[in-house]
Amino acid sequence: EPKEEEEGGAPCAEEELSDLRSKCEALEATVAKMGGENADYKDKLIRTLADMENLRERTARQVENSQKFAVQGFVKDLLDVSDNFERALAAVDVDYLKSGGEGEAEAKAEGKAFGFLKSLHEGIEMTEK
């Protein structure tokens, strides 16, 4: 609703113009403020995206490293087992096994022990192969 003109009509128009100018200035200030906030949010978004990309790359490197080191640990454990087999085979004189345990006292218990030793030696040889 247009305001009633006061004596001559000029003051009412000036009031409306002043009111519109103040509203326009308020809107311009709001737009400027929102533009600044928009720039802040855009900066935060770019930084977050960069952080996510860095995280993705770091995670991929960690997965690759853990796979490498897991295989290395497994191989080391296998080598330890292989070394133990070699030491076990070296601990028994092959000539003694070939002789059938003869030359020693022929007690029944020794005969049984010799059989166990020979079986163990053969088992370790087969496992090592």
Beta strands, then each sheet from edge to edge (+ up, - down):
end
